[in-house]
């Protein structure tokens, strides 16, 4: 892919001390995180008990991440910047594909693993430094690093959603309007971001993905404060209002941002990106308006045939943007939104849209 301006600037730097540090990080990042995880698991330190309880999640998530990285790198097989003719030699160029960055992915996963513990801030700092080093060495484009961030965070919280005990927030009917408006607000914000950057910036995907990444990092910081046991009344009330079936405070907002980041780093057509966000934003609220109030266990959550139809009909305008070829996508997204698949439906819909448009 063509280098964005940030990648070009960092490629062009050649500072011996930065090169030395970056080369060391290239070698030691994965072994260091493995040793740290083993220490957490085997240590008797009572201060590590909270993070030790999540060690199984991090282990399984890492296995998932490795499989996803291997498949994606092999399938996409993107040329690394250091393999281009005009590259500045700062080290031996890795032989596998550039997209996505495995180093950014594993450090992002570990930062998520460390949320709510004293290790979070150092882990987040490591993620930032390692991500910078990957671009500086010419081993990755900025888009590869942002995609790696999405892969790492999604892997961790996907496994968290599947195997951690569900302590879901109460779904209050009186907060329905506020919750749905918050959902629409997220969708409109991302669509406006894409539309504005597409109009003014050549590297619109990179800029949009960078803003979403910054929003995700801010969100992780908020989660860290809450999971550390600190009470912030305003945030507590906000999460209580907008949380629908949330397994952790702000789960829906996190998954919307993570899914949007994955979409932006994979899909290159602005019309398709806007179509995907439109489907998730409009379809979800239309379906919710026709949901049932029953509370019994069901694979269809609280959905009805009317809510399924409302999702499809409300998202039909997407065919004017991307053509009637997206109609099967509308049906798949409506089905995902209706089923209780134990993973946030906003993310699953964005994942399906990403795969559909990438093929």
N, C-alpha and C positions, 0 to 999 in steps of 0.2 A: 504494500500500500504506500501511497505518497506520504513523505514525512510531513507532519504538522510543524508549525513554527517553533513550538517548545522543544520538540524532539530534535529539530535541526540545530537549535542553539546549543542544547546539551551535547549533541554529537560533536559539534565544533570545538568544544572545550577540550583542552589537553593539559590538565594540571597533574603533575606527577604524584603529589600526595593524595589527591582524590582518586587517581587511578589505582594507587596501592590499596587504599581502604576499600574501594569498590571491588577490586580483585579478591581481597580477603573475604568480603561478604559473599561474593559469588561462590566461594568454596565452602564456607563454614555455616551458612544460614540454615540449611536443612539439617545437618548433623547437630548444630547447636539447639535447634528447637526440639529435636528428638531427645537429646540428653536432658533438656529442661523438662520435657513431658515425663520421662522416666524418673527424674528426681521428684517431681510432684507426686507421682504414683507411689514411689517407694519410701518417701520421706515420712517421718513420724511427727513433723512439725505441725502443731495444732492450728497454726495460722493458715496452713494450706488446705485445711479440711473443706472449705467451700469450693475451691477449684478442683480438689481431688474428686469430689462427687460428680464432676462433669467430665472426668478424664475419659470415660467410655464414649461419650458423645464425640469428643475431639478425635479419638482413635478411629471410630467408624467413619466420621466425616472426612478424615484424611484419606482413608481408603477410597471413599467415593470420589474425592477430589483427584486423586492420582489416576483413577480410571477415566474421569472426565477430561483431564489434561491430556492423557495419552491419546484418547480418541480424537479430541479436537485438534491437537497439534498434527497428528497424522492425516486427518481428513482435510484440514485447511492448508497445511504445509506452506505457510507464509514465509517468504524469504526474510531473514533477519537483516537489520540495518548494517551490521558489520560485514555482511556478505555482498554489499553493493560495491561497485568499482571505486567510488570516491570515499569510501569509509576510512576513518583514521584508526590505525591499528592500536588498540589499547589492551589487547589480550586475545587468546585463542577463541575464535567464534564458535559457540556451541553448534552441534550438527543437526539438532532437531528444529522443528518449526518455531516461528517467533510468536504466534498467536495461540493461546494467551500466555502471560508471564506466570510461570510456576512459582517463582520466588515471591512475587507480589501476592499470589493466591495463598500460599502457605502462611505468610506473615499476617495476612488479613484474617485467615481462619484462626490463627493463634490469638490475635487481638480479640476476636469475638469470644474465644474460649476463656480469656482472662477478664472479661467484663465483670465488674463487681468485686474485684480483688486488687491487691496492691500491684499485681503484675500488669494491669491493663495499660497504664500510661507508658511504662517502658516498652510494652509490646506494640502499642500504637506508634511510638517513636521509631521502633525498629522497622515497622511496616513502611513508614515515610522514607526513612534513610535507604532501605533496600530498594524501594520503588525508584527513588532518584538514581541510585547506582546502576540499575538495569538500563535506564535510558541513557545515562552518561556514558557507560561502556559501549553503547551501540548494540546491545544485545536485544533490545526491544524498542518498539515505538510506544508513545504515550498510550495509544489505544489498547495495546497489548497489556499494559500495566493496569489500566482501568478495567479491562475484561477480567484479568486475573483477580482483581479485587472483588468483582461480582461473583466469580467462581468460588472464591474462598469463603465469603460471607454466606452465600447461598448454601454451600455444602454443609457448613456448620449448623445453621439454623434449620435447614431441612431435616437433618438427623435429630436435632433438638425437638422439632415438632412431632416427629414420629415415635421417639422412644422415651422422652421425658414425661413425667406425670402431668396430666392436664389440670391446671388450676385456673380455669377460665373465668374471666370477669363476668359479672351479672349483665345480661342483655336487657336493659331497661327500655320498655316501649316508649316512655316519655322522652327519651333522648334520640329517638329515631331520626327526626328531622336534622338535628345538629350533626349526628354521625354521617348521614348521607351527604349533607352539605360539605363536610370535611373531605369526604371521598371525592366529590365533584371538584372541590378546590384543588386537591392534589392533581387530578387529571388535567384540569384546565391549566394549572401552573406548568406542568410538563409540556403540554401542547404549545403553550405560548412560548416557552423556552426554545423549543424546537423551531417554531415558526420564525421567531425573531432572529435566532442565530443563523438559520438557513438564509434569511434575507440579507444579513449583514456580514456574515463570516464564511469564508470558503471552507474552513474545517469545522463546519457546524456540528457534526457528530461529536468531535473531540471536545469542543467547548461545552456542549450540552451534557455530555457524559461527565466532564470534569465538575460541573456545577452539581449534578446529581450525586457524585461521589463525595463532594464537600458536605452536602446535605446529609448523606449517610453517616459520615464521620461525626458530624454534630449530633446526629441521632444516637450514635453509639456512646458518645460522651454523656448524653442525657440518661441513657439506659444504665451506664456505669454508676452515675450518681444515685439513681433509684435503687439499683441492685446492691449498692454499698450500704443500704439501710438508711440513707438520709431522706428525710421527708421534705418535699417541696409542695406545699398545698396547691398552688396554681397548677403545677404539672399533674399532681395526683387527680385533681378534679377534671382536668382536660382529658387524661387518658381514660378516666372512668366514663366520661361522656362518649368519646369516639370509639372505645373498644367494643368490637362485636365479636364474640366467640374468641377473644384473644387469649393465647396461651401465655403471653407475657405482655406487659404494658406497652402499648403502641405497636403491637405485632402487625396490624393491618397496614399502618403507615410504612413500617420498615419493609414489608414485602412489596409494597407498591414501588418504593424507591429502588429496591434491589432488582426487581423485575424490569423496571425502566432502564436501569444501568445496563443490564444484560442485553436488552433490546437495542439500545443505542450503540453498543460496541460490536454488535453482530450484523444488524440490518443497515444497509448503506443508502436505501431510498427513503427520502424524507416523507413522501406520501404514505409509504407502508408503515413507517414509524408512527405517524399521526393517526393512521387507520387503527393500528393496534391500541393506542392509548384511548382513542374514541370508543372502541368496542368495549374495553374494560370499564371505562368511566360511565358511559351511558347505559350499557347493558346491565351493569350491577345495580344501579339505582332503579331502573325500570323493573327488574326482576324483584327487587326488595319490596316495591310498592304492591305487588300482587302475591306476596308470600303469605303463608298460613300462620296463624297464631298458635297452632298446636305445639306442644313441647315434648312429645313422645320420641323415642329413639327411632331413627329412620336413616337409610342411606341417602335420602333426598333432603336431609336437613329439614327446613320448614318450607320447601318449595312445592309448587303445584304446576299442573299443565298450563295454567294461565300465566304463571311467572316465567315459565320457559318460553311461551309464545311472546310475552312482553319483551323479553330479552332479544329475541330474534327480530321482531318487528322494529323495535327502537333502534337497532343497530343497522338496519337496512341502508340508511344513508351512506354507510361505508362503501357500498357498491358503487356509488357515484365517484368516489375517490380512487378506489383500487380495482373497480370492475366486478362483474358477477362471479369471477373466479374465487372471490373471498367468501361466497355464500357457505361453502362447507366449513370454513373457519368459524362463521357465526354459529353454526349448529354445534360444532365442537366446544366452543367457548360457553354456549348456553348450557350444554351438558355438564361441563366442569363446574360451572357456577351453581348448578342444581344439586350436585352430588356432594356428600360429606366424605371427602378423600383424606381427611386428617392433616391436610396441608392447606395453607391459606389460598383461597380461590383466586384472589387478585394476582398472586404470583403465578399460579398454574395457568391462568388465562394468558398472562404476558409471556410465559414460557412457550405455550402452544403457538402464540402469534409469532414469536421469534423463530421457532423451528419452521413454521409454515412459510414465512417469508424468506428464510435463509436457504430453503431447498430449491 
